[in-house]
Amino acid sequence: MTSTCLLGAIADDLTGATDLCNTLVRDGMRTVQAVGVPPAGFTVPDADAIVVALKSRTIPAADAVDQSLAALSWLRGAGARRFFFKYCSTFDSTDEGNIGPVADALLDAIGTPLAIACPAFPETGRSVFQGHLFVGEALLSDSPMRDHPLTPMRDPSLVRVLSRQTRRKVGLVPFADVEAGEAAITARLKALRAAGAAHAIVDACSDRHLRAIGEAIADMELATGGSGVARGLPAAWRRRGLLGANDS
């Protein structure tokens, strides 16, 4: 296994994993994708990021947790130092999960007190404002996701949605803080941790917001979200000397 991996990512489906890989490669990270948790002894090429693609979005929550923890264990063995749980930019799930249960399990396993949750991907029309998810100009609850056959999304408030999936406190980093930049985001996350929050929904409506979020969370061990929020991470890690120059 490689010992140079910086980011280990767990995606809840293959399409999302591929999208995350594309996002990271565009920003100059050497990225490897594995379909499912590789078997013991599997040799991984030298890479900055490894993305494990699961098929866990709509399976029972307990099974999704087990598969995600197995992926985490494998990624740790591959040398990953930061972790990312990737789910759909429409945050589609049920009141039982699987986003909340998997995120909780990863927090416990990694031993970190708080992770962000940010499905925003403005380039594809997904934005989060005051904790509410928009698809284009429509609230999530007014979009076609309202009638999804497996995971209908009829509540656009991500704080409420995630709060129904976890017993832990869910907070918000609102638009004003994100618009103000990295320092304000960092201060809000610190305040949320002090108030006992374990999950922080983060607003984002532009790539500039994603870059500011990336700077604010670059030293955190776990982030969760759509592939959009990963857009700010490579540059932030590069400024910290954790990645080589972007030759892409």
N, C-alpha and C positions, 0 to 999 in steps of 0.2 A: 504493500500500500504506500501511497505517496505521503510524505510528511510535510509538504509545503502548502497544503490546502488552507486557504484563509476562510472561505465561506462554504458551509455545508447547508444545503437547502432541501427541504422536504415539500414536495408539491402533491396536492390531492388529486391531480389527474395528469394525464400525459400531455394534453394540449397546453395546459398551464405551465408545466415543466419546460416544454419547448419554448414557450414565450419568454419565460424567465431566462433561459439560456441565451436566447437571442438578445435580450436586454443587456445581459452582462457582457456578452461578446462585443456588442456595439460599443461598450465603454472600455474595451481593452482587457477584459479578464479572460484568461485561458480557462475554458469551461468544458466539463465533461458531464454528460447526462447518462444516468443509469435507469433502466426500466425495471422497477422493482428493486428490492434490497439485494445487492449482489451476494453470491455465496461466499462462505469463508474461504480465504486464500486468494480471492480474486485480485489481480494486480491492476491498479488504476494508473493511467498515465499521469505524469506530472501536470498539475493544474492548479489554478488559483481558486476555482470554485467547482464543486461537485453538486449536481442536482439529482436527487432521487425521485423518480416519478412513481407515485402510487396510484391506485384507483380507489380512493377512500372517501370521496365526497359524499356519497349517499348510502354507504354501508352502515350497519349499526355502529353507534358511537364507540362502544367498547372495542370493536374490531379496528376502527380507525385509530384509536389510541394505541392499541398494541402494534399495529403496523408502523405508525409514526415513531414510536419509541424504538422499534427495531431499526428503523432508518437512522434515527439519531445515534444509536449505539454504533452502527457501522460507520457513520460519518465521523464520529469521534475517533474511531480507530484509524480513519484515513487522515487524521491530523487536523480536522477543521477546528477553527478557533472562534468563529462567529456562526450563528445559525439563523435560518430564515424559514418560516412556515408560509408557503405560498398557497393561496386560495383564489377563487374567482373575484374579479373586480366588481361583480354584482353581489358579493357577500352572500351568495345563495346558500341556504342551510335550512334547518328546521329548528324549532324551539329547543329540541333536545341536542342539537349539534349539527355538524361535527366540529365547527370552528372552535367554540368555547372549550369543549372537553379536550381536544387535542392541544390547544394553546395552554390550558391548565397543566396538562401532563408534561409538556415541554418545559414550562416554568419550573415545575417541581424537579424534573430530572436534571436540568441545567443548574438549578439552584440560584436563579436570579429573581429579584422581587417584582419586576415590572417589564412588560413588553408593549410596544405600540401595536395598534391594529389600524392599517390604512390601506383600503382597497382601491384608492384613487389611481386613475390612469388617464389624465386629461387628454392625452393624444388620441385615445379611443372613446372620448366622451364620458368618462367616468370621473366624477368629482364629488368631494365631500365638503359640505358647507354647514357649519354649526351642528356637526354630527349627523347630518342627513345626507344620504347618498342619492346623487342625481345621475340619471342616464340621459345624456344630452341635456336638454332643458327641462326634462320631466323628472319628478321625484320617482324613486325606484318603485314606489307603490302604484304609480300611474303608468309604468312601463309594461311591456309584454311579460316581464318577470312576474307580474302580479298573478298570472295564470299558468306558471310553470307546473308541469304535471307532477314533478317530484319535490321541488323545493319552492313553492309559491312564496313570493316576497311581498307582503302587504303592509309592512311597516318600514318606512324609510329611515327611522331613527336607529342608527347603529348602536348607540348606547343602550337603547331598550332591547334591541335584538340580542346583543351579546350578553346583556344582564340576565336574560332568560336562559342562557346556556351555561352560566357559571354562578357559583355562590360567592365569588370574589367581587370586589368593588371595581366598577368600570367608570373611568373618568374621561374627560374630553380635553384635548388641546385645541381651543377654538380658533377660528379664522384670524382674529386680531393678533394672536400670538404667532401663528404661522406666517402671516403677512409681515410681521415685524422682524422675523428672521431667526437664525440659529440660537442666539442668546435667549430670546424670549421663549422659544420652544423648550430649550434646556431648562430654563427656570420653571416653566409650567410642569414639565415632567418631574422635576425634583419636588415640587409642591404636591403633585399627585401621589408620589411615593410616600411622602411624609403623612399624607392623609389616608394612607392605607390602600390606595388603588393598586391593582395588579395588572390591569389592562387599560390602555390609553388610546381611545379613538383619536385620530389626528386628521384635522381638516387639510385638504389640498385641492387647489383648483388650477394649478399651472405647473409647468416644469420647474419654474423658479422655486415654488413651494417644495417640490420633491427634492431639489438640491439642498435647500435649507434643512429639511427633515433629515436627509442623509448625513449632513454635518453634525446634527444634534444627536443622532443615534449611533454614530460610527463606533463608539466605544461600548455600546450595549451588547450583551451576549446574544440576545434574541430579539428578532423583529418578526412581525406577521403582517401579511397584506397581499395585495396583488403585485404583479411584477413591476408596476409603475414605481412603487416606492423604492425599489432596488436601483433606480436610475441615479439616485444621489449618492449611493454608497461607494462605488469604485473611486470617484474623484476624491471623496473624503478620506478613504483609506490611502490613496496615493499621497495625499498631502501629509499623512502621518508616517510615510515611509514604509507602509505595509505592502504596497504593490509597486511594480516597476513602471516605467513610462508607458503611456498609451501609444502603441505603434499602429493601431488600427486606423 
